[in-house]
Amino acid sequence: MKQFVLLVIFVAIGTTLSGCVSTGPTQSAVSAGEAEKITEEIKKLNYPWSQSNIHNDIAFLNRIWSDDFSYIMPDGTVFDKKAGFAFFEDSTDTYTSAVTAPFKVRVYGKNFVVANGDYHGAGKDKDGKPFSRKFRFTNVWVRQNGKWQVVAGHSSQLE
C-alpha cells in the first residue's frame, strides 16, 4: 500500500512523440503542431508529479488530480482523490530519486490525452532500509475548464 505514493507520482521526462502526431485511425483531428503543443503541456505537468514524493508537494497533486480522480493500484485497490492524499500524507518513506522513462503521450483531441510509461523511485523506508521500486502506468488526462487534469490511472508493479 505504501507504494501508492510512488505510483501516483510517476509520470515525467523522456516524452516521445511517436504516435502523437500521426494521422492514424486512433488519432483525432488535431494538427501535428497542436499535438506537439499538448504533448509539451502534459510533459511539463508530469515532471513535477513524478517529483512530488521527493518534495512532498500535495498542493501540486491537488491541482492536477480532478475532483473525480480514480487510481487503480497494482493490488487492485482503487483510490479517489481524498484517499490518495491521505495515503500520501501517511507515508513514512523518504524518496531520493524519481525517474520516468520511457514516457509516451497520445493526443486524441484538444481535450483528451492518454499517457503511459515506466516509473522508478528509490529511497529509504521508515527504518532506513533502502528501496527501489519500478512500475508501469497509464494515465488519462482531460482538459477541464481550461486546465489539464488526471481523471484516471492504473499501474502495475514491474519489480
N, CA and C atoms as a LAMMPS dump frame, in Angstrom:
ITEM: TIMESTEP
0
ITEM: NUMBER OF ATOMS
477
ITEM: BOX BOUNDS ff ff ff
-5.0000000000000000e+02 5.0000000000000000e+02
-5.0000000000000000e+02 5.0000000000000000e+02
-5.0000000000000000e+02 5.0000000000000000e+02
ITEM: ATOMS id mol type element x y z
1 1 1 N 0.798 -1.198 0
2 1 2 C 0 0 0
3 1 3 C 0.844 1.267 0
4 2 1 N 1.96 1.262 0.699
5 2 2 C 2.802 2.443 0.75
6 2 3 C 3.342 2.785 -0.63
7 3 1 N 3.184 1.898 -1.559
8 3 2 C 3.674 2.148 -2.9
9 3 3 C 2.779 3.111 -3.652
10 4 1 N 1.6 3.432 -3.121
11 4 2 C 0.695 4.347 -3.794
12 4 3 C 1.371 5.668 -4.084
13 5 1 N 2.069 6.189 -3.091
14 5 2 C 2.723 7.469 -3.263
15 5 3 C 3.634 7.412 -4.468
16 6 1 N 4.379 6.369 -4.552
17 6 2 C 5.287 6.185 -5.658
18 6 3 C 4.521 6.092 -6.971
19 7 1 N 3.427 5.404 -6.966
20 7 2 C 2.705 5.157 -8.197
21 7 3 C 1.977 6.372 -8.734
22 8 1 N 1.527 7.223 -7.86
23 8 2 C 0.788 8.366 -8.348
24 8 3 C 1.67 9.503 -8.793
25 9 1 N 2.933 9.363 -8.624
26 9 2 C 3.792 10.471 -8.974
27 9 3 C 4.732 10.15 -10.123
28 10 1 N 4.476 9.076 -10.749
29 10 2 C 5.47 8.57 -11.675
30 10 3 C 5.636 9.246 -13
31 11 1 N 4.763 9.868 -13.574
32 11 2 C 4.881 10.309 -14.945
33 11 3 C 5.876 11.462 -15.074
34 12 1 N 6.711 11.494 -16.095
35 12 2 C 7.643 12.612 -16.213
36 12 3 C 8.356 12.715 -17.534
37 13 1 N 9.647 12.711 -17.49
38 13 2 C 10.544 13.089 -18.558
39 13 3 C 10.602 12.058 -19.687
40 14 1 N 11.242 12.422 -20.767
41 14 2 C 11.543 11.465 -21.82
42 14 3 C 10.427 11.272 -22.824
43 15 1 N 9.595 12.255 -23.001
44 15 2 C 8.464 12.108 -23.899
45 15 3 C 8.917 11.867 -25.328
46 16 1 N 8.298 10.887 -25.937
47 16 2 C 8.495 10.685 -27.362
48 16 3 C 7.2 11.048 -28.052
49 17 1 N 7.32 11.596 -29.211
50 17 2 C 6.132 11.997 -29.935
51 17 3 C 5.602 10.886 -30.82
52 18 1 N 6.226 9.731 -30.817
53 18 2 C 5.749 8.685 -31.709
54 18 3 C 4.302 8.377 -31.372
55 19 1 N 3.48 8.375 -32.37
56 19 2 C 2.063 8.137 -32.177
57 19 3 C 1.273 9.404 -31.954
58 20 1 N 1.89 10.454 -31.463
59 20 2 C 1.164 11.673 -31.136
60 20 3 C 0.773 12.475 -32.363
61 21 1 N 1.617 12.48 -33.322
62 21 2 C 1.381 13.388 -34.424
63 21 3 C 0.993 12.665 -35.711
64 22 1 N 0.872 11.37 -35.632
65 22 2 C 0.467 10.656 -36.846
66 22 3 C -1.013 10.881 -37.085
67 23 1 N -1.465 10.56 -38.259
68 23 2 C -2.88 10.702 -38.576
69 23 3 C -3.52 9.33 -38.713
70 24 1 N -3.046 8.394 -37.908
71 24 2 C -3.582 7.036 -37.932
72 24 3 C -5.026 6.996 -37.464
73 25 1 N -5.641 5.833 -37.517
74 25 2 C -7.059 5.701 -37.216
75 25 3 C -7.422 6.023 -35.766
76 26 1 N -6.451 6.007 -34.844
77 26 2 C -6.79 6.293 -33.455
78 26 3 C -6.604 7.759 -33.1
79 27 1 N -6.138 8.567 -34.008
80 27 2 C -5.897 9.975 -33.717
81 27 3 C -7.101 10.824 -34.103
82 28 1 N -7.315 11.877 -33.325
83 28 2 C -8.403 12.789 -33.656
84 28 3 C -7.892 13.835 -34.625
85 29 1 N -8.743 14.767 -34.919
86 29 2 C -8.418 15.78 -35.914
87 29 3 C -7.661 16.952 -35.306
88 30 1 N -6.517 16.695 -34.691
89 30 2 C -5.65 17.787 -34.256
90 30 3 C -4.43 17.779 -35.159
91 31 1 N -3.936 18.951 -35.433
92 31 2 C -2.766 19.046 -36.3
93 31 3 C -1.53 18.56 -35.555
94 32 1 N -0.477 18.303 -36.324
95 32 2 C 0.789 17.878 -35.726
96 32 3 C 1.295 18.944 -34.757
97 33 1 N 1.145 20.203 -35.104
98 33 2 C 1.571 21.292 -34.234
99 33 3 C 0.782 21.333 -32.938
100 34 1 N -0.537 21.139 -33.048
101 34 2 C -1.377 21.117 -31.842
102 34 3 C -1.003 19.938 -30.949
103 35 1 N -0.795 18.779 -31.55
104 35 2 C -0.43 17.591 -30.783
105 35 3 C 0.904 17.798 -30.072
106 36 1 N 1.847 18.432 -30.743
107 36 2 C 3.148 18.713 -30.121
108 36 3 C 3.001 19.657 -28.938
109 37 1 N 2.199 20.693 -29.115
110 37 2 C 1.982 21.666 -28.038
111 37 3 C 1.317 20.994 -26.828
112 38 1 N 0.317 20.178 -27.072
113 38 2 C -0.37 19.469 -25.99
114 38 3 C 0.593 18.504 -25.297
115 39 1 N 1.386 17.801 -26.085
116 39 2 C 2.374 16.874 -25.521
117 39 3 C 3.328 17.608 -24.584
118 40 1 N 3.788 18.773 -24.989
119 40 2 C 4.69 19.565 -24.144
120 40 3 C 3.996 20.012 -22.862
121 41 1 N 2.715 20.376 -22.952
122 41 2 C 1.97 20.771 -21.753
123 41 3 C 1.889 19.612 -20.762
124 42 1 N 1.572 18.428 -21.271
125 42 2 C 1.458 17.248 -20.399
126 42 3 C 2.824 16.913 -19.806
127 43 1 N 3.862 16.993 -20.598
128 43 2 C 5.213 16.728 -20.119
129 43 3 C 5.572 17.681 -18.974
130 44 1 N 5.235 18.949 -19.132
131 44 2 C 5.532 19.941 -18.097
132 44 3 C 4.748 19.681 -16.812
133 45 1 N 3.566 19.119 -16.919
134 45 2 C 2.788 18.769 -15.733
135 45 3 C 3.26 17.466 -15.104
136 46 1 N 3.688 16.549 -15.914
137 46 2 C 4.089 15.245 -15.408
138 46 3 C 5.398 15.263 -14.634
139 47 1 N 6.327 16.104 -15.031
140 47 2 C 7.605 16.119 -14.321
141 47 3 C 7.428 16.452 -12.833
142 48 1 N 6.747 17.537 -12.479
143 48 2 C 6.576 17.806 -11.045
144 48 3 C 5.735 16.741 -10.346
145 49 1 N 4.843 16.083 -11.091
146 49 2 C 4.082 14.989 -10.486
147 49 3 C 5.047 13.883 -10.08
148 50 1 N 5.991 13.563 -10.947
149 50 2 C 6.943 12.493 -10.636
150 50 3 C 7.836 12.857 -9.458
151 51 1 N 8.04 14.128 -9.244
152 51 2 C 8.906 14.594 -8.166
153 51 3 C 8.144 14.896 -6.87
154 52 1 N 6.84 14.785 -6.864
155 52 2 C 6.045 15.193 -5.701
156 52 3 C 6.351 14.392 -4.443
157 53 1 N 6.768 13.145 -4.578
158 53 2 C 7.182 12.376 -3.399
159 53 3 C 8.439 12.95 -2.774
160 54 1 N 9.363 13.357 -3.598
161 54 2 C 10.621 13.905 -3.106
162 54 3 C 10.373 15.222 -2.365
163 55 1 N 9.484 16.049 -2.91
164 55 2 C 9.247 17.39 -2.377
165 55 3 C 7.997 17.485 -1.502
166 56 1 N 7.283 16.353 -1.35
167 56 2 C 6.051 16.325 -0.551
168 56 3 C 5.076 17.408 -1.022
169 57 1 N 4.848 17.459 -2.317
170 57 2 C 4.06 18.528 -2.928
171 57 3 C 2.605 18.109 -3.162
172 58 1 N 1.844 18.065 -2.099
173 58 2 C 0.43 17.696 -2.184
174 58 3 C -0.371 18.795 -2.88
175 59 1 N 0.037 20.043 -2.718
176 59 2 C -0.666 21.146 -3.373
177 59 3 C -0.655 20.98 -4.886
178 60 1 N 0.478 20.519 -5.434
179 60 2 C 0.547 20.299 -6.877
180 60 3 C -0.406 19.179 -7.289
181 61 1 N -0.411 18.09 -6.522
182 61 2 C -1.319 16.985 -6.838
183 61 3 C -2.769 17.44 -6.793
184 62 1 N -3.098 18.3 -5.862
185 62 2 C -4.457 18.821 -5.764
186 62 3 C -4.859 19.568 -7.033
187 63 1 N -3.899 20.221 -7.667
188 63 2 C -4.19 20.952 -8.905
189 63 3 C -4.366 20.026 -10.104
190 64 1 N -3.599 18.93 -10.157
191 64 2 C -3.669 18.098 -11.375
192 64 3 C -4.609 16.909 -11.251
193 65 1 N -4.988 16.516 -10.05
194 65 2 C -5.962 15.435 -9.904
195 65 3 C -7.363 16.03 -9.95
196 66 1 N -8.187 15.534 -10.841
197 66 2 C -9.558 16.037 -10.938
198 66 3 C -10.334 15.661 -9.677
199 67 1 N -11.442 16.33 -9.457
200 67 2 C -12.267 16.024 -8.284
201 67 3 C -12.777 14.593 -8.309
202 68 1 N -12.961 14.041 -9.51
203 68 2 C -13.433 12.653 -9.626
204 68 3 C -12.286 11.687 -9.945
205 69 1 N -11.074 12.047 -9.572
206 69 2 C -9.871 11.243 -9.773
207 69 3 C -10.059 9.821 -9.245
208 70 1 N -9.587 8.851 -10.023
209 70 2 C -9.658 7.442 -9.634
210 70 3 C -8.374 6.756 -10.089
211 71 1 N -7.728 6.051 -9.159
212 71 2 C -6.469 5.394 -9.483
213 71 3 C -6.49 3.955 -9.001
214 72 1 N -6.146 3.025 -9.883
215 72 2 C -6.12 1.602 -9.541
216 72 3 C -4.673 1.18 -9.299
217 73 1 N -4.439 0.682 -8.095
218 73 2 C -3.114 0.249 -7.683
219 73 3 C -2.824 -1.172 -8.188
220 74 1 N -1.557 -1.591 -8.164
221 74 2 C -1.213 -2.938 -8.632
222 74 3 C -1.963 -4.05 -7.894
223 75 1 N -2.32 -3.816 -6.635
224 75 2 C -3.031 -4.848 -5.873
225 75 3 C -4.547 -4.784 -6.079
226 76 1 N -5.019 -3.875 -6.935
227 76 2 C -6.44 -3.758 -7.217
228 76 3 C -7.159 -2.705 -6.391
229 77 1 N -6.493 -2.143 -5.41
230 77 2 C -7.083 -1.084 -4.601
231 77 3 C -7.375 0.125 -5.477
232 78 1 N -8.531 0.748 -5.256
233 78 2 C -8.904 1.943 -6
234 78 3 C -8.893 3.131 -5.041
235 79 1 N -8.161 4.168 -5.415
236 79 2 C -8.098 5.386 -4.615
237 79 3 C -8.809 6.511 -5.339
238 80 1 N -9.577 7.291 -4.574
239 80 2 C -10.073 8.554 -5.103
240 80 3 C -9.118 9.647 -4.633
241 81 1 N -9.426 10.883 -4.927
242 81 2 C -8.525 11.989 -4.6
243 81 3 C -8.265 12.079 -3.096
244 82 1 N -9.318 12.007 -2.306
245 82 2 C -9.187 12.128 -0.851
246 82 3 C -8.324 11.001 -0.282
247 83 1 N -8.574 9.772 -0.7
248 83 2 C -7.786 8.625 -0.214
249 83 3 C -6.338 8.721 -0.684
250 84 1 N -6.133 9.233 -1.88
251 84 2 C -4.772 9.417 -2.387
252 84 3 C -3.989 10.394 -1.537
253 85 1 N -4.612 11.504 -1.168
254 85 2 C -3.949 12.478 -0.304
255 85 3 C -3.636 11.873 1.059
256 86 1 N -4.597 11.158 1.635
257 86 2 C -4.393 10.543 2.951
258 86 3 C -3.23 9.565 2.898
259 87 1 N -3.181 8.767 1.868
260 87 2 C -2.106 7.799 1.742
261 87 3 C -0.758 8.5 1.597
262 88 1 N -0.723 9.54 0.778
263 88 2 C 0.496 10.314 0.559
264 88 3 C 0.976 10.921 1.877
265 89 1 N 0.069 11.52 2.611
266 89 2 C 0.424 12.175 3.877
267 89 3 C 0.89 11.179 4.936
268 90 1 N 0.364 9.946 4.9
269 90 2 C 0.72 8.936 5.897
270 90 3 C 2.012 8.186 5.578
271 91 1 N 2.55 8.369 4.402
272 91 2 C 3.74 7.626 4.004
273 91 3 C 4.933 7.991 4.882
274 92 1 N 5.676 6.975 5.274
275 92 2 C 6.898 7.195 6.067
276 92 3 C 8.148 6.988 5.22
277 93 1 N 7.982 6.734 3.937
278 93 2 C 9.118 6.565 3.035
279 93 3 C 9.739 7.921 2.695
280 94 1 N 11.035 7.926 2.497
281 94 2 C 11.75 9.109 2.054
282 94 3 C 12.323 8.814 0.672
283 95 1 N 11.873 9.562 -0.323
284 95 2 C 12.33 9.351 -1.698
285 95 3 C 13.522 10.236 -2.004
286 96 1 N 14.505 9.647 -2.668
287 96 2 C 15.694 10.401 -3.07
288 96 3 C 15.794 10.539 -4.584
289 97 1 N 15.07 9.705 -5.317
290 97 2 C 15.057 9.837 -6.776
291 97 3 C 13.739 9.331 -7.332
292 98 1 N 13.362 9.913 -8.464
293 98 2 C 12.139 9.53 -9.164
294 98 3 C 12.362 9.815 -10.644
295 99 1 N 12.283 8.778 -11.45
296 99 2 C 12.553 8.904 -12.879
297 99 3 C 11.457 8.198 -13.659
298 100 1 N 10.989 8.842 -14.707
299 100 2 C 10.018 8.223 -15.597
300 100 3 C 10.608 8.159 -16.992
301 101 1 N 10.773 6.957 -17.49
302 101 2 C 11.264 6.755 -18.852
303 101 3 C 11.068 5.287 -19.195
304 102 1 N 10.606 4.962 -20.33
305 102 2 C 10.13 5.866 -21.368
306 102 3 C 8.781 6.472 -20.978
307 103 1 N 8.388 7.506 -21.69
308 103 2 C 7.11 8.174 -21.456
309 103 3 C 6.498 8.501 -22.805
310 104 1 N 5.279 8.09 -23.011
311 104 2 C 4.616 8.295 -24.303
312 104 3 C 3.292 9.008 -24.081
313 105 1 N 3.035 9.998 -24.9
314 105 2 C 1.784 10.751 -24.851
315 105 3 C 1.056 10.526 -26.166
316 106 1 N -0.21 10.162 -26.065
317 106 2 C -1.056 10.032 -27.261
318 106 3 C -2.178 11.053 -27.15
319 107 1 N -2.237 11.929 -28.127
320 107 2 C -3.219 13.008 -28.139
321 107 3 C -4.403 12.574 -28.999
322 108 1 N -5.591 12.571 -28.394
323 108 2 C -6.796 12.141 -29.1
324 108 3 C -7.751 13.292 -29.371
325 109 1 N -7.34 14.467 -29.08
326 109 2 C -8.154 15.65 -29.307
327 109 3 C -7.603 16.796 -28.49
328 110 1 N -8.238 17.94 -28.607
329 110 2 C -7.76 19.118 -27.895
330 110 3 C -7.915 18.994 -26.386
331 111 1 N -8.741 18.062 -25.938
332 111 2 C -9.038 17.953 -24.514
333 111 3 C -8.869 16.555 -23.94
334 112 1 N -8.212 15.651 -24.669
335 112 2 C -8.113 14.264 -24.196
336 112 3 C -6.759 13.661 -24.56
337 113 1 N -6.061 13.133 -23.543
338 113 2 C -4.734 12.561 -23.725
339 113 3 C -4.607 11.291 -22.891
340 114 1 N -3.901 10.306 -23.431
341 114 2 C -3.529 9.107 -22.682
342 114 3 C -2.01 9.069 -22.649
343 115 1 N -1.46 8.931 -21.436
344 115 2 C -0.006 8.879 -21.277
345 115 3 C 0.367 7.586 -20.571
346 116 1 N 1.482 6.998 -20.964
347 116 2 C 1.949 5.803 -20.272
348 116 3 C 3.478 5.754 -20.289
349 117 1 N 4.002 4.966 -19.353
350 117 2 C 5.441 4.833 -19.254
351 117 3 C 5.842 3.996 -18.066
352 118 1 N 7.107 4.05 -17.73
353 118 2 C 7.666 3.322 -16.588
354 118 3 C 8.179 4.339 -15.573
355 119 1 N 7.979 4.028 -14.318
356 119 2 C 8.425 4.891 -13.23
357 119 3 C 9.354 4.107 -12.321
358 120 1 N 10.464 4.72 -11.93
359 120 2 C 11.383 4.104 -10.986
360 120 3 C 11.632 5.098 -9.853
361 121 1 N 11.28 4.694 -8.64
362 121 2 C 11.512 5.521 -7.468
363 121 3 C 12.419 4.789 -6.492
364 122 1 N 13.274 5.542 -5.818
365 122 2 C 14.192 4.954 -4.844
366 122 3 C 14.279 5.858 -3.629
367 123 1 N 14.626 5.235 -2.505
368 123 2 C 14.772 5.988 -1.274
369 123 3 C 14.968 5.057 -0.101
370 124 1 N 14.469 5.488 1.062
371 124 2 C 14.581 4.682 2.279
372 124 3 C 13.227 4.618 2.974
373 125 1 N 12.951 3.452 3.585
374 125 2 C 11.707 3.316 4.331
375 125 3 C 11.884 3.902 5.729
376 126 1 N 10.845 3.79 6.564
377 126 2 C 10.883 4.412 7.892
378 126 3 C 12.003 3.87 8.778
379 127 1 N 12.464 2.651 8.484
380 127 2 C 13.546 2.05 9.263
381 127 3 C 14.928 2.327 8.663
382 128 1 N 14.96 3.118 7.601
383 128 2 C 16.239 3.448 6.969
384 128 3 C 16.706 2.435 5.951
385 129 1 N 15.864 1.445 5.672
386 129 2 C 16.228 0.417 4.703
387 129 3 C 15.993 0.948 3.274
388 130 1 N 17.002 0.839 2.399
389 130 2 C 16.845 1.324 1.019
390 130 3 C 15.79 0.527 0.248
391 131 1 N 15.09 1.221 -0.647
392 131 2 C 14.154 0.55 -1.547
393 131 3 C 14.339 1.076 -2.96
394 132 1 N 13.947 0.255 -3.9
395 132 2 C 13.938 0.603 -5.313
396 132 3 C 12.699 -0.058 -5.892
397 133 1 N 11.801 0.748 -6.456
398 133 2 C 10.519 0.22 -6.962
399 133 3 C 10.307 0.673 -8.399
400 134 1 N 9.794 -0.264 -9.198
401 134 2 C 9.541 0.049 -10.609
402 134 3 C 8.101 -0.332 -10.957
403 135 1 N 7.463 0.546 -11.728
404 135 2 C 6.072 0.362 -12.118
405 135 3 C 5.868 0.768 -13.572
406 136 1 N 4.852 0.226 -14.164
407 136 2 C 4.385 0.648 -15.488
408 136 3 C 2.992 1.227 -15.28
409 137 1 N 2.687 2.346 -15.93
410 137 2 C 1.432 3.053 -15.664
411 137 3 C 0.765 3.546 -16.936
412 138 1 N -0.504 3.851 -16.797
413 138 2 C -1.285 4.561 -17.808
414 138 3 C -2.097 5.617 -17.071
415 139 1 N -2.104 6.834 -17.584
416 139 2 C -2.891 7.918 -17.003
417 139 3 C -3.734 8.58 -18.081
418 140 1 N -4.937 8.954 -17.713
419 140 2 C -5.86 9.626 -18.617
420 140 3 C -5.987 11.079 -18.179
421 141 1 N -5.665 11.982 -19.092
422 141 2 C -5.719 13.421 -18.849
423 141 3 C -6.874 14.022 -19.653
424 142 1 N -7.605 14.933 -19.029
425 142 2 C -8.698 15.64 -19.687
426 142 3 C -8.542 17.128 -19.381
427 143 1 N -8.721 17.958 -20.406
428 143 2 C -8.691 19.404 -20.161
429 143 3 C -10.092 19.812 -19.713
430 144 1 N -10.158 20.315 -18.47
431 144 2 C -11.426 20.728 -17.875
432 144 3 C -11.312 22.183 -17.441
433 145 1 N -12.245 23.004 -17.877
434 145 2 C -12.227 24.433 -17.522
435 145 3 C -10.861 25.065 -17.817
436 146 1 N -10.284 24.671 -18.944
437 146 2 C -9.042 25.271 -19.399
438 146 3 C -7.767 24.712 -18.794
439 147 1 N -7.858 23.721 -17.895
440 147 2 C -6.63 23.169 -17.317
441 147 3 C -6.635 21.645 -17.415
442 148 1 N -5.432 21.084 -17.624
443 148 2 C -5.271 19.644 -17.746
444 148 3 C -5.303 18.997 -16.368
445 149 1 N -6.111 17.922 -16.247
446 149 2 C -6.184 17.179 -15.001
447 149 3 C -6.236 15.687 -15.297
448 150 1 N -5.717 14.915 -14.342
449 150 2 C -5.764 13.461 -14.451
450 150 3 C -7.106 13.002 -13.885
451 151 1 N -7.84 12.226 -14.691
452 151 2 C -9.124 11.704 -14.22
453 151 3 C -9.034 10.246 -13.817
454 152 1 N -8.078 9.512 -14.384
455 152 2 C -7.955 8.091 -14.07
456 152 3 C -6.545 7.598 -14.358
457 153 1 N -6.164 6.546 -13.655
458 153 2 C -4.87 5.937 -13.878
459 153 3 C -4.834 4.517 -13.355
460 154 1 N -3.803 3.806 -13.766
461 154 2 C -3.613 2.418 -13.36
462 154 3 C -2.12 2.12 -13.395
463 155 1 N -1.653 1.302 -12.468
464 155 2 C -0.247 0.931 -12.508
465 155 3 C -0.06 -0.548 -12.19
466 156 1 N 1.021 -1.087 -12.698
467 156 2 C 1.417 -2.474 -12.442
468 156 3 C 2.855 -2.465 -11.97
469 157 1 N 3.142 -3.245 -10.938
470 157 2 C 4.496 -3.296 -10.422
471 157 3 C 5.346 -4.186 -11.316
472 158 1 N 6.53 -3.701 -11.673
473 158 2 C 7.458 -4.46 -12.505
474 158 3 C 8.437 -5.251 -11.666
475 159 1 N 8.895 -4.708 -10.563
476 159 2 C 9.781 -5.415 -9.654
477 159 3 C 9.624 -4.885 -8.262
